[in-house]
Amino acid sequence: MSVKKSDIAVKSEVRIAVIRVASDIVFESSMSTIDIKSAVTEALTAGTPLTLSDVRGHEIIVPADKIGYVEIGESASRRVGFGAA
């Protein structure tokens, strides 16, 4: 049985830099990059907290005025083995 790429759940990797915090918040989300981008834009425009969820169902809440930047991208599939890339 073959599985089409469109049938596989696409995960997005999200990195949020918080102002005056040394480390970034990094997690994978089952939300699409478009949905994440619109949630970030809405939070920044309205001044409300940014609320996203990760693939395990945990919620990440960041105050909009503390967001330094948000980086969104599709998760790269992890390679297994010792072959040259």
PDB file with SEQRES, HELIX, SHEET and CRYST1 records, atoms N, CA, C and O in Angstrom:
SEQRES   1 A   85  MET SER VAL LYS LYS SER ASP ILE ALA VAL LYS SER GLU          
SEQRES   2 A   85  VAL ARG ILE ALA VAL ILE ARG VAL ALA SER ASP ILE VAL          
SEQRES   3 A   85  PHE GLU SER SER MET SER THR ILE ASP ILE LYS SER ALA          
SEQRES   4 A   85  VAL THR GLU ALA LEU THR ALA GLY THR PRO LEU THR LEU          
SEQRES   5 A   85  SER ASP VAL ARG GLY HIS GLU ILE ILE VAL PRO ALA ASP          
SEQRES   6 A   85  LYS ILE GLY TYR VAL GLU ILE GLY GLU SER ALA SER ARG          
SEQRES   7 A   85  ARG VAL GLY PHE GLY ALA ALA                                  
HELIX    1 AA1 LYS A    5  ASP A    7  5                                   3    
HELIX    2 AA2 THR A   33  ALA A   46  1                                  14    
HELIX    3 AA3 ALA A   64  LYS A   66  5                                   3    
SHEET    1 AA1 3 ILE A  25  SER A  29  0                                        
SHEET    2 AA1 3 SER A  12  VAL A  18 -1                                        
SHEET    3 AA1 3 ILE A  67  GLU A  74 -1                                        
SHEET    1 AA2 2 LEU A  50  SER A  53  0                                        
SHEET    2 AA2 2 GLU A  59  VAL A  62 -1                                        
CRYST1    1.000    1.000    1.000  90.00  90.00  90.00 P 1           1          
ATOM      1  N   MET A   1       0.846  -1.173   0.000  1.00  0.00           N  
ATOM      2  CA  MET A   1       0.000   0.000   0.000  1.00  0.00           C  
ATOM      3  C   MET A   1       0.891   1.235   0.000  1.00  0.00           C  
ATOM      4  O   MET A   1       1.773   1.363   0.849  1.00  0.00           O  
ATOM      5  N   SER A   2       0.673   2.123  -0.922  1.00  0.00           N  
ATOM      6  CA  SER A   2       1.461   3.345  -0.973  1.00  0.00           C  
ATOM      7  C   SER A   2       0.669   4.496  -0.362  1.00  0.00           C  
ATOM      8  O   SER A   2      -0.561   4.522  -0.397  1.00  0.00           O  
ATOM      9  N   VAL A   3       1.399   5.424   0.187  1.00  0.00           N  
ATOM     10  CA  VAL A   3       0.784   6.584   0.814  1.00  0.00           C  
ATOM     11  C   VAL A   3       1.225   7.816   0.048  1.00  0.00           C  
ATOM     12  O   VAL A   3       2.418   8.043  -0.154  1.00  0.00           O  
ATOM     13  N   LYS A   4       0.250   8.610  -0.376  1.00  0.00           N  
ATOM     14  CA  LYS A   4       0.566   9.845  -1.079  1.00  0.00           C  
ATOM     15  C   LYS A   4       1.074  10.883  -0.088  1.00  0.00           C  
ATOM     16  O   LYS A   4       0.692  10.883   1.082  1.00  0.00           O  
ATOM     17  N   LYS A   5       1.934  11.761  -0.571  1.00  0.00           N  
ATOM     18  CA  LYS A   5       2.476  12.813   0.280  1.00  0.00           C  
ATOM     19  C   LYS A   5       1.365  13.686   0.846  1.00  0.00           C  
ATOM     20  O   LYS A   5       1.485  14.187   1.964  1.00  0.00           O  
ATOM     21  N   SER A   6       0.294  13.874   0.098  1.00  0.00           N  
ATOM     22  CA  SER A   6      -0.805  14.715   0.571  1.00  0.00           C  
ATOM     23  C   SER A   6      -1.580  14.056   1.700  1.00  0.00           C  
ATOM     24  O   SER A   6      -2.285  14.742   2.439  1.00  0.00           O  
ATOM     25  N   ASP A   7      -1.463  12.715   1.853  1.00  0.00           N  
ATOM     26  CA  ASP A   7      -2.155  12.012   2.919  1.00  0.00           C  
ATOM     27  C   ASP A   7      -1.376  12.047   4.229  1.00  0.00           C  
ATOM     28  O   ASP A   7      -1.942  11.793   5.293  1.00  0.00           O  
ATOM     29  N   ILE A   8      -0.079  12.360   4.160  1.00  0.00           N  
ATOM     30  CA  ILE A   8       0.759  12.416   5.342  1.00  0.00           C  
ATOM     31  C   ILE A   8       0.558  13.770   6.013  1.00  0.00           C  
ATOM     32  O   ILE A   8       0.536  14.806   5.348  1.00  0.00           O  
ATOM     33  N   ALA A   9       0.409  13.751   7.348  1.00  0.00           N  
ATOM     34  CA  ALA A   9       0.220  14.997   8.075  1.00  0.00           C  
ATOM     35  C   ALA A   9       1.481  15.844   7.981  1.00  0.00           C  
ATOM     36  O   ALA A   9       2.577  15.367   8.277  1.00  0.00           O  
ATOM     37  N   VAL A  10       1.329  17.090   7.571  1.00  0.00           N  
ATOM     38  CA  VAL A  10       2.458  17.999   7.442  1.00  0.00           C  
ATOM     39  C   VAL A  10       2.657  18.684   8.790  1.00  0.00           C  
ATOM     40  O   VAL A  10       1.720  19.248   9.355  1.00  0.00           O  
ATOM     41  N   LYS A  11       3.861  18.630   9.287  1.00  0.00           N  
ATOM     42  CA  LYS A  11       4.186  19.283  10.550  1.00  0.00           C  
ATOM     43  C   LYS A  11       5.001  20.529  10.253  1.00  0.00           C  
ATOM     44  O   LYS A  11       5.838  20.545   9.350  1.00  0.00           O  
ATOM     45  N   SER A  12       4.745  21.553  11.019  1.00  0.00           N  
ATOM     46  CA  SER A  12       5.501  22.794  10.883  1.00  0.00           C  
ATOM     47  C   SER A  12       6.406  22.947  12.091  1.00  0.00           C  
ATOM     48  O   SER A  12       6.002  22.680  13.223  1.00  0.00           O  
ATOM     49  N   GLU A  13       7.635  23.378  11.840  1.00  0.00           N  
ATOM     50  CA  GLU A  13       8.546  23.666  12.936  1.00  0.00           C  
ATOM     51  C   GLU A  13       8.456  25.154  13.231  1.00  0.00           C  
ATOM     52  O   GLU A  13       8.529  25.982  12.323  1.00  0.00           O  
ATOM     53  N   VAL A  14       8.296  25.486  14.504  1.00  0.00           N  
ATOM     54  CA  VAL A  14       8.106  26.872  14.913  1.00  0.00           C  
ATOM     55  C   VAL A  14       9.205  27.244  15.903  1.00  0.00           C  
ATOM     56  O   VAL A  14       9.502  26.489  16.828  1.00  0.00           O  
ATOM     57  N   ARG A  15       9.807  28.416  15.698  1.00  0.00           N  
ATOM     58  CA  ARG A  15      10.814  28.949  16.619  1.00  0.00           C  
ATOM     59  C   ARG A  15      10.359  30.353  16.994  1.00  0.00           C  
ATOM     60  O   ARG A  15      10.179  31.209  16.127  1.00  0.00           O  
ATOM     61  N   ILE A  16      10.175  30.584  18.292  1.00  0.00           N  
ATOM     62  CA  ILE A  16       9.737  31.888  18.785  1.00  0.00           C  
ATOM     63  C   ILE A  16      10.816  32.452  19.698  1.00  0.00           C  
ATOM     64  O   ILE A  16      11.199  31.820  20.683  1.00  0.00           O  
ATOM     65  N   ALA A  17      11.300  33.634  19.369  1.00  0.00           N  
ATOM     66  CA  ALA A  17      12.253  34.334  20.234  1.00  0.00           C  
ATOM     67  C   ALA A  17      11.461  35.259  21.148  1.00  0.00           C  
ATOM     68  O   ALA A  17      10.640  36.057  20.696  1.00  0.00           O  
ATOM     69  N   VAL A  18      11.726  35.133  22.435  1.00  0.00           N  
ATOM     70  CA  VAL A  18      11.044  35.957  23.426  1.00  0.00           C  
ATOM     71  C   VAL A  18      12.034  37.019  23.897  1.00  0.00           C  
ATOM     72  O   VAL A  18      13.192  36.720  24.189  1.00  0.00           O  
ATOM     73  N   ILE A  19      11.565  38.258  23.966  1.00  0.00           N  
ATOM     74  CA  ILE A  19      12.409  39.381  24.372  1.00  0.00           C  
ATOM     75  C   ILE A  19      12.928  39.166  25.790  1.00  0.00           C  
ATOM     76  O   ILE A  19      12.173  38.801  26.691  1.00  0.00           O  
ATOM     77  N   ARG A  20      14.235  39.398  25.976  1.00  0.00           N  
ATOM     78  CA  ARG A  20      14.944  39.284  27.256  1.00  0.00           C  
ATOM     79  C   ARG A  20      14.984  37.857  27.806  1.00  0.00           C  
ATOM     80  O   ARG A  20      15.114  37.660  29.014  1.00  0.00           O  
ATOM     81  N   VAL A  21      14.872  36.861  26.920  1.00  0.00           N  
ATOM     82  CA  VAL A  21      15.030  35.460  27.301  1.00  0.00           C  
ATOM     83  C   VAL A  21      16.106  34.874  26.396  1.00  0.00           C  
ATOM     84  O   VAL A  21      16.047  35.032  25.176  1.00  0.00           O  
ATOM     85  N   ALA A  22      17.087  34.201  26.986  1.00  0.00           N  
ATOM     86  CA  ALA A  22      18.247  33.731  26.232  1.00  0.00           C  
ATOM     87  C   ALA A  22      17.929  32.645  25.212  1.00  0.00           C  
ATOM     88  O   ALA A  22      18.502  32.645  24.123  1.00  0.00           O  
ATOM     89  N   SER A  23      17.038  31.729  25.536  1.00  0.00           N  
ATOM     90  CA  SER A  23      16.764  30.627  24.607  1.00  0.00           C  
ATOM     91  C   SER A  23      15.429  30.829  23.899  1.00  0.00           C  
ATOM     92  O   SER A  23      14.520  31.480  24.415  1.00  0.00           O  
ATOM     93  N   ASP A  24      15.338  30.254  22.706  1.00  0.00           N  
ATOM     94  CA  ASP A  24      14.116  30.333  21.909  1.00  0.00           C  
ATOM     95  C   ASP A  24      13.173  29.199  22.287  1.00  0.00           C  
ATOM     96  O   ASP A  24      13.596  28.193  22.856  1.00  0.00           O  
ATOM     97  N   ILE A  25      11.907  29.366  21.970  1.00  0.00           N  
ATOM     98  CA  ILE A  25      10.918  28.302  22.115  1.00  0.00           C  
ATOM     99  C   ILE A  25      10.852  27.604  20.765  1.00  0.00           C  
ATOM    100  O   ILE A  25      10.520  28.231  19.759  1.00  0.00           O  
ATOM    101  N   VAL A  26      11.164  26.313  20.733  1.00  0.00           N  
ATOM    102  CA  VAL A  26      11.167  25.550  19.488  1.00  0.00           C  
ATOM    103  C   VAL A  26      10.274  24.330  19.670  1.00  0.00           C  
ATOM    104  O   VAL A  26      10.423  23.576  20.632  1.00  0.00           O  
ATOM    105  N   PHE A  27       9.335  24.143  18.728  1.00  0.00           N  
ATOM    106  CA  PHE A  27       8.440  22.995  18.796  1.00  0.00           C  
ATOM    107  C   PHE A  27       7.881  22.696  17.414  1.00  0.00           C  
ATOM    108  O   PHE A  27       7.972  23.519  16.503  1.00  0.00           O  
ATOM    109  N   GLU A  28       7.299  21.504  17.268  1.00  0.00           N  
ATOM    110  CA  GLU A  28       6.626  21.121  16.035  1.00  0.00           C  
ATOM    111  C   GLU A  28       5.124  21.241  16.253  1.00  0.00           C  
ATOM    112  O   GLU A  28       4.606  20.870  17.306  1.00  0.00           O  
ATOM    113  N   SER A  29       4.445  21.755  15.264  1.00  0.00           N  
ATOM    114  CA  SER A  29       3.002  21.931  15.341  1.00  0.00           C  
ATOM    115  C   SER A  29       2.345  21.220  14.166  1.00  0.00           C  
ATOM    116  O   SER A  29       2.917  21.134  13.079  1.00  0.00           O  
ATOM    117  N   SER A  30       1.147  20.717  14.396  1.00  0.00           N  
ATOM    118  CA  SER A  30       0.401  20.092  13.309  1.00  0.00           C  
ATOM    119  C   SER A  30      -0.377  21.129  12.505  1.00  0.00           C  
ATOM    120  O   SER A  30      -1.028  20.789  11.517  1.00  0.00           O  
ATOM    121  N   MET A  31      -0.313  22.395  12.926  1.00  0.00           N  
ATOM    122  CA  MET A  31      -0.961  23.478  12.190  1.00  0.00           C  
ATOM    123  C   MET A  31      -0.154  23.772  10.927  1.00  0.00           C  
ATOM    124  O   MET A  31       1.058  23.557  10.892  1.00  0.00           O  
ATOM    125  N   SER A  32      -0.829  24.258   9.902  1.00  0.00           N  
ATOM    126  CA  SER A  32      -0.129  24.627   8.672  1.00  0.00           C  
ATOM    127  C   SER A  32       0.610  25.946   8.883  1.00  0.00           C  
ATOM    128  O   SER A  32       0.297  26.706   9.799  1.00  0.00           O  
ATOM    129  N   THR A  33       1.587  26.203   8.026  1.00  0.00           N  
ATOM    130  CA  THR A  33       2.347  27.446   8.143  1.00  0.00           C  
ATOM    131  C   THR A  33       1.448  28.667   7.946  1.00  0.00           C  
ATOM    132  O   THR A  33       1.673  29.713   8.556  1.00  0.00           O  
ATOM    133  N   ILE A  34       0.444  28.532   7.104  1.00  0.00           N  
ATOM    134  CA  ILE A  34      -0.492  29.644   6.863  1.00  0.00           C  
ATOM    135  C   ILE A  34      -1.302  29.940   8.119  1.00  0.00           C  
ATOM    136  O   ILE A  34      -1.510  31.103   8.464  1.00  0.00           O  
ATOM    137  N   ASP A  35      -1.768  28.877   8.818  1.00  0.00           N  
ATOM    138  CA  ASP A  35      -2.535  29.065  10.048  1.00  0.00           C  
ATOM    139  C   ASP A  35      -1.676  29.694  11.147  1.00  0.00           C  
ATOM    140  O   ASP A  35      -2.148  30.553  11.891  1.00  0.00           O  
ATOM    141  N   ILE A  36      -0.427  29.268  11.247  1.00  0.00           N  
ATOM    142  CA  ILE A  36       0.472  29.824  12.252  1.00  0.00           C  
ATOM    143  C   ILE A  36       0.747  31.287  11.954  1.00  0.00           C  
ATOM    144  O   ILE A  36       0.727  32.127  12.854  1.00  0.00           O  
ATOM    145  N   LYS A  37       1.003  31.590  10.687  1.00  0.00           N  
ATOM    146  CA  LYS A  37       1.279  32.975  10.298  1.00  0.00           C  
ATOM    147  C   LYS A  37       0.087  33.878  10.605  1.00  0.00           C  
ATOM    148  O   LYS A  37       0.268  34.993  11.094  1.00  0.00           O  
ATOM    149  N   SER A  38      -1.118  33.413  10.325  1.00  0.00           N  
ATOM    150  CA  SER A  38      -2.295  34.244  10.601  1.00  0.00           C  
ATOM    151  C   SER A  38      -2.511  34.403  12.105  1.00  0.00           C  
ATOM    152  O   SER A  38      -2.958  35.463  12.541  1.00  0.00           O  
ATOM    153  N   ALA A  39      -2.207  33.379  12.914  1.00  0.00           N  
ATOM    154  CA  ALA A  39      -2.340  33.493  14.368  1.00  0.00           C  
ATOM    155  C   ALA A  39      -1.332  34.494  14.926  1.00  0.00           C  
ATOM    156  O   ALA A  39      -1.658  35.267  15.827  1.00  0.00           O  
ATOM    157  N   VAL A  40      -0.107  34.484  14.393  1.00  0.00           N  
ATOM    158  CA  VAL A  40       0.916  35.434  14.829  1.00  0.00           C  
ATOM    159  C   VAL A  40       0.517  36.851  14.437  1.00  0.00           C  
ATOM    160  O   VAL A  40       0.614  37.769  15.252  1.00  0.00           O  
ATOM    161  N   THR A  41       0.076  37.037  13.213  1.00  0.00           N  
ATOM    162  CA  THR A  41      -0.338  38.359  12.736  1.00  0.00           C  
ATOM    163  C   THR A  41      -1.502  38.897  13.568  1.00  0.00           C  
ATOM    164  O   THR A  41      -1.511  40.067  13.951  1.00  0.00           O  
ATOM    165  N   GLU A  42      -2.471  38.045  13.839  1.00  0.00           N  
ATOM    166  CA  GLU A  42      -3.628  38.466  14.636  1.00  0.00           C  
ATOM    167  C   GLU A  42      -3.205  38.861  16.053  1.00  0.00           C  
ATOM    168  O   GLU A  42      -3.679  39.867  16.582  1.00  0.00           O  
ATOM    169  N   ALA A  43      -2.313  38.072  16.672  1.00  0.00           N  
ATOM    170  CA  ALA A  43      -1.861  38.372  18.032  1.00  0.00           C  
ATOM    171  C   ALA A  43      -1.097  39.690  18.072  1.00  0.00           C  
ATOM    172  O   ALA A  43      -1.294  40.495  18.983  1.00  0.00           O  
ATOM    173  N   LEU A  44      -0.227  39.914  17.092  1.00  0.00           N  
ATOM    174  CA  LEU A  44       0.556  41.152  17.072  1.00  0.00           C  
ATOM    175  C   LEU A  44      -0.316  42.370  16.789  1.00  0.00           C  
ATOM    176  O   LEU A  44      -0.102  43.436  17.366  1.00  0.00           O  
ATOM    177  N   THR A  45      -1.296  42.215  15.906  1.00  0.00           N  
ATOM    178  CA  THR A  45      -2.183  43.327  15.561  1.00  0.00           C  
ATOM    179  C   THR A  45      -3.098  43.697  16.731  1.00  0.00           C  
ATOM    180  O   THR A  45      -3.268  44.875  17.047  1.00  0.00           O  
ATOM    181  N   ALA A  46      -3.685  42.680  17.369  1.00  0.00           N  
ATOM    182  CA  ALA A  46      -4.635  42.924  18.451  1.00  0.00           C  
ATOM    183  C   ALA A  46      -3.962  43.122  19.801  1.00  0.00           C  
ATOM    184  O   ALA A  46      -4.586  43.628  20.733  1.00  0.00           O  
ATOM    185  N   GLY A  47      -2.689  42.727  19.919  1.00  0.00           N  
ATOM    186  CA  GLY A  47      -1.999  42.846  21.194  1.00  0.00           C  
ATOM    187  C   GLY A  47      -2.409  41.768  22.184  1.00  0.00           C  
ATOM    188  O   GLY A  47      -2.212  41.920  23.390  1.00  0.00           O  
ATOM    189  N   THR A  48      -2.974  40.690  21.684  1.00  0.00           N  
ATOM    190  CA  THR A  48      -3.397  39.583  22.535  1.00  0.00           C  
ATOM    191  C   THR A  48      -2.316  38.502  22.552  1.00  0.00           C  
ATOM    192  O   THR A  48      -1.482  38.464  21.647  1.00  0.00           O  
ATOM    193  N   PRO A  49      -2.307  37.629  23.550  1.00  0.00           N  
ATOM    194  CA  PRO A  49      -1.293  36.568  23.603  1.00  0.00           C  
ATOM    195  C   PRO A  49      -1.388  35.636  22.393  1.00  0.00           C  
ATOM    196  O   PRO A  49      -2.474  35.327  21.903  1.00  0.00           O  
ATOM    197  N   LEU A  50      -0.220  35.201  21.931  1.00  0.00           N  
ATOM    198  CA  LEU A  50      -0.136  34.218  20.849  1.00  0.00           C  
ATOM    199  C   LEU A  50      -0.310  32.841  21.477  1.00  0.00           C  
ATOM    200  O   LEU A  50       0.429  32.478  22.392  1.00  0.00           O  
ATOM    201  N   THR A  51      -1.274  32.079  20.994  1.00  0.00           N  
ATOM    202  CA  THR A  51      -1.529  30.743  21.513  1.00  0.00           C  
ATOM    203  C   THR A  51      -1.433  29.752  20.373  1.00  0.00           C  
ATOM    204  O   THR A  51      -2.208  29.812  19.418  1.00  0.00           O  
ATOM    205  N   LEU A  52      -0.468  28.830  20.475  1.00  0.00           N  
ATOM    206  CA  LEU A  52      -0.279  27.771  19.488  1.00  0.00           C  
ATOM    207  C   LEU A  52      -0.220  26.439  20.214  1.00  0.00           C  
ATOM    208  O   LEU A  52       0.012  26.402  21.422  1.00  0.00           O  
ATOM    209  N   SER A  53      -0.428  25.343  19.492  1.00  0.00           N  
ATOM    210  CA  SER A  53      -0.332  24.021  20.110  1.00  0.00           C  
ATOM    211  C   SER A  53       0.699  23.182  19.376  1.00  0.00           C  
ATOM    212  O   SER A  53       0.874  23.307  18.164  1.00  0.00           O  
ATOM    213  N   ASP A  54       1.387  22.315  20.139  1.00  0.00           N  
ATOM    214  CA  ASP A  54       2.395  21.459  19.528  1.00  0.00           C  
ATOM    215  C   ASP A  54       1.774  20.118  19.135  1.00  0.00           C  
ATOM    216  O   ASP A  54       0.583  19.897  19.354  1.00  0.00           O  
ATOM    217  N   VAL A  55       2.571  19.231  18.560  1.00  0.00           N  
ATOM    218  CA  VAL A  55       2.063  17.956  18.054  1.00  0.00           C  
ATOM    219  C   VAL A  55       1.588  17.038  19.174  1.00  0.00           C  
ATOM    220  O   VAL A  55       0.823  16.108  18.920  1.00  0.00           O  
ATOM    221  N   ARG A  56       2.024  17.280  20.406  1.00  0.00           N  
ATOM    222  CA  ARG A  56       1.598  16.457  21.540  1.00  0.00           C  
ATOM    223  C   ARG A  56       0.366  17.010  22.241  1.00  0.00           C  
ATOM    224  O   ARG A  56      -0.120  16.413  23.202  1.00  0.00           O  
ATOM    225  N   GLY A  57      -0.144  18.143  21.771  1.00  0.00           N  
ATOM    226  CA  GLY A  57      -1.345  18.723  22.351  1.00  0.00           C  
ATOM    227  C   GLY A  57      -1.095  19.769  23.416  1.00  0.00           C  
ATOM    228  O   GLY A  57      -2.047  20.279  24.006  1.00  0.00           O  
ATOM    229  N   HIS A  58       0.165  20.104  23.680  1.00  0.00           N  
ATOM    230  CA  HIS A  58       0.472  21.148  24.653  1.00  0.00           C  
ATOM    231  C   HIS A  58       0.255  22.519  24.019  1.00  0.00           C  
ATOM    232  O   HIS A  58       0.496  22.713  22.827  1.00  0.00           O  
ATOM    233  N   GLU A  59      -0.205  23.468  24.838  1.00  0.00           N  
ATOM    234  CA  GLU A  59      -0.404  24.822  24.337  1.00  0.00           C  
ATOM    235  C   GLU A  59       0.775  25.699  24.729  1.00  0.00           C  
ATOM    236  O   GLU A  59       1.270  25.621  25.854  1.00  0.00           O  
ATOM    237  N   ILE A  60       1.217  26.522  23.808  1.00  0.00           N  
ATOM    238  CA  ILE A  60       2.285  27.475  24.043  1.00  0.00           C  
ATOM    239  C   ILE A  60       1.655  28.854  23.958  1.00  0.00           C  
ATOM    240  O   ILE A  60       1.062  29.210  22.940  1.00  0.00           O  
ATOM    241  N   ILE A  61       1.784  29.627  25.025  1.00  0.00           N  
ATOM    242  CA  ILE A  61       1.181  30.960  25.086  1.00  0.00           C  
ATOM    243  C   ILE A  61       2.294  31.972  25.343  1.00  0.00           C  
ATOM    244  O   ILE A  61       3.033  31.864  26.322  1.00  0.00           O  
ATOM    245  N   VAL A  62       2.401  32.956  24.450  1.00  0.00           N  
ATOM    246  CA  VAL A  62       3.427  33.996  24.565  1.00  0.00           C  
ATOM    247  C   VAL A  62       2.742  35.349  24.449  1.00  0.00           C  
ATOM    248  O   VAL A  62       1.980  35.571  23.508  1.00  0.00           O  
ATOM    249  N   PRO A  63       2.997  36.266  25.394  1.00  0.00           N  
ATOM    250  CA  PRO A  63       2.425  37.610  25.272  1.00  0.00           C  
ATOM    251  C   PRO A  63       2.925  38.282  23.993  1.00  0.00           C  
ATOM    252  O   PRO A  63       4.113  38.206  23.679  1.00  0.00           O  
ATOM    253  N   ALA A  64       2.047  38.925  23.269  1.00  0.00           N  
ATOM    254  CA  ALA A  64       2.388  39.531  21.976  1.00  0.00           C  
ATOM    255  C   ALA A  64       3.495  40.575  22.109  1.00  0.00           C  
ATOM    256  O   ALA A  64       4.335  40.694  21.216  1.00  0.00           O  
ATOM    257  N   ASP A  65       3.511  41.332  23.204  1.00  0.00           N  
ATOM    258  CA  ASP A  65       4.520  42.380  23.353  1.00  0.00           C  
ATOM    259  C   ASP A  65       5.894  41.829  23.727  1.00  0.00           C  
ATOM    260  O   ASP A  65       6.855  42.595  23.802  1.00  0.00           O  
ATOM    261  N   LYS A  66       6.010  40.530  23.963  1.00  0.00           N  
ATOM    262  CA  LYS A  66       7.290  39.902  24.307  1.00  0.00           C  
ATOM    263  C   LYS A  66       7.889  39.112  23.143  1.00  0.00           C  
ATOM    264  O   LYS A  66       8.970  38.539  23.285  1.00  0.00           O  
ATOM    265  N   ILE A  67       7.206  39.071  21.995  1.00  0.00           N  
ATOM    266  CA  ILE A  67       7.683  38.310  20.844  1.00  0.00           C  
ATOM    267  C   ILE A  67       8.776  39.098  20.127  1.00  0.00           C  
ATOM    268  O   ILE A  67       8.560  40.235  19.709  1.00  0.00           O  
ATOM    269  N   GLY A  68       9.959  38.479  19.988  1.00  0.00           N  
ATOM    270  CA  GLY A  68      11.053  39.093  19.234  1.00  0.00           C  
ATOM    271  C   GLY A  68      10.891  38.788  17.761  1.00  0.00           C  
ATOM    272  O   GLY A  68      10.872  39.698  16.933  1.00  0.00           O  
ATOM    273  N   TYR A  69      10.774  37.503  17.426  1.00  0.00           N  
ATOM    274  CA  TYR A  69      10.496  37.077  16.059  1.00  0.00           C  
ATOM    275  C   TYR A  69       9.913  35.674  16.097  1.00  0.00           C  
ATOM    276  O   TYR A  69      10.039  34.956  17.088  1.00  0.00           O  
ATOM    277  N   VAL A  70       9.278  35.303  15.002  1.00  0.00           N  
ATOM    278  CA  VAL A  70       8.719  33.959  14.850  1.00  0.00           C  
ATOM    279  C   VAL A  70       9.223  33.405  13.526  1.00  0.00           C  
ATOM    280  O   VAL A  70       9.069  34.035  12.480  1.00  0.00           O  
ATOM    281  N   GLU A  71       9.821  32.232  13.578  1.00  0.00           N  
ATOM    282  CA  GLU A  71      10.323  31.548  12.382  1.00  0.00           C  
ATOM    283  C   GLU A  71       9.465  30.306  12.168  1.00  0.00           C  
ATOM    284  O   GLU A  71       9.299  29.492  13.077  1.00  0.00           O  
ATOM    285  N   ILE A  72       8.920  30.167  10.955  1.00  0.00           N  
ATOM    286  CA  ILE A  72       8.025  29.057  10.635  1.00  0.00           C  
ATOM    287  C   ILE A  72       8.556  28.329   9.412  1.00  0.00           C  
ATOM    288  O   ILE A  72       8.969  28.963   8.440  1.00  0.00           O  
ATOM    289  N   GLY A  73       8.547  27.018   9.453  1.00  0.00           N  
ATOM    290  CA  GLY A  73       8.978  26.231   8.304  1.00  0.00           C  
ATOM    291  C   GLY A  73       8.480  24.806   8.433  1.00  0.00           C  
ATOM    292  O   GLY A  73       8.105  24.366   9.520  1.00  0.00           O  
ATOM    293  N   GLU A  74       8.477  24.091   7.330  1.00  0.00           N  
ATOM    294  CA  GLU A  74       8.073  22.694   7.373  1.00  0.00           C  
ATOM    295  C   GLU A  74       9.192  21.876   7.975  1.00  0.00           C  
ATOM    296  O   GLU A  74      10.366  22.118   7.695  1.00  0.00           O  
ATOM    297  N   SER A  75       8.834  20.910   8.802  1.00  0.00           N  
ATOM    298  CA  SER A  75       9.827  20.041   9.421  1.00  0.00           C  
ATOM    299  C   SER A  75      10.473  19.174   8.363  1.00  0.00           C  
ATOM    300  O   SER A  75       9.792  18.603   7.512  1.00  0.00           O  
ATOM    301  N   ALA A  76      11.775  19.081   8.419  1.00  0.00           N  
ATOM    302  CA  ALA A  76      12.502  18.208   7.492  1.00  0.00           C  
ATOM    303  C   ALA A  76      12.402  16.779   8.006  1.00  0.00           C  
ATOM    304  O   ALA A  76      12.471  16.539   9.212  1.00  0.00           O  
ATOM    305  N   SER A  77      12.239  15.835   7.091  1.00  0.00           N  
ATOM    306  CA  SER A  77      12.187  14.445   7.516  1.00  0.00           C  
ATOM    307  C   SER A  77      13.562  14.049   8.015  1.00  0.00           C  
ATOM    308  O   SER A  77      14.581  14.414   7.429  1.00  0.00           O  
ATOM    309  N   ARG A  78      13.575  13.309   9.085  1.00  0.00           N  
ATOM    310  CA  ARG A  78      14.846  12.897   9.679  1.00  0.00           C  
ATOM    311  C   ARG A  78      15.411  11.720   8.911  1.00  0.00           C  
ATOM    312  O   ARG A  78      14.703  10.762   8.600  1.00  0.00           O  
ATOM    313  N   ARG A  79      16.694  11.806   8.612  1.00  0.00           N  
ATOM    314  CA  ARG A  79      17.358  10.739   7.880  1.00  0.00           C  
ATOM    315  C   ARG A  79      17.964   9.745   8.860  1.00  0.00           C  
ATOM    316  O   ARG A  79      18.448  10.126   9.925  1.00  0.00           O  
ATOM    317  N   VAL A  80      17.935   8.495   8.500  1.00  0.00           N  
ATOM    318  CA  VAL A  80      18.488   7.441   9.332  1.00  0.00           C  
ATOM    319  C   VAL A  80      19.602   6.760   8.551  1.00  0.00           C  
ATOM    320  O   VAL A  80      19.449   6.471   7.364  1.00  0.00           O  
ATOM    321  N   GLY A  81      20.699   6.510   9.204  1.00  0.00           N  
ATOM    322  CA  GLY A  81      21.788   5.812   8.534  1.00  0.00           C  
ATOM    323  C   GLY A  81      23.065   6.598   8.562  1.00  0.00           C  
ATOM    324  O   GLY A  81      23.140   7.695   9.116  1.00  0.00           O  
ATOM    325  N   PHE A  82      24.091   6.001   7.937  1.00  0.00           N  
ATOM    326  CA  PHE A  82      25.403   6.608   7.954  1.00  0.00           C  
ATOM    327  C   PHE A  82      25.864   7.044   6.575  1.00  0.00           C  
ATOM    328  O   PHE A  82      27.037   7.376   6.406  1.00  0.00           O  
ATOM    329  N   GLY A  83      24.983   7.056   5.585  1.00  0.00           N  
ATOM    330  CA  GLY A  83      25.353   7.441   4.232  1.00  0.00           C  
ATOM    331  C   GLY A  83      25.657   8.914   4.125  1.00  0.00           C  
ATOM    332  O   GLY A  83      25.204   9.712   4.946  1.00  0.00           O  
ATOM    333  N   ALA A  84      26.422   9.276   3.117  1.00  0.00           N  
ATOM    334  CA  ALA A  84      26.742  10.682   2.894  1.00  0.00           C  
ATOM    335  C   ALA A  84      25.507  11.405   2.359  1.00  0.00           C  
ATOM    336  O   ALA A  84      24.759  10.867   1.543  1.00  0.00           O  
ATOM    337  N   ALA A  85      25.311  12.613   2.826  1.00  0.00           N  
ATOM    338  CA  ALA A  85      24.130  13.380   2.426  1.00  0.00           C  
ATOM    339  C   ALA A  85      24.362  14.118   1.142  1.00  0.00           C  
ATOM    340  O   ALA A  85      23.469  14.814   0.659  1.00  0.00           O  
TER     341      ALA A  85                                                      
END                                                                             
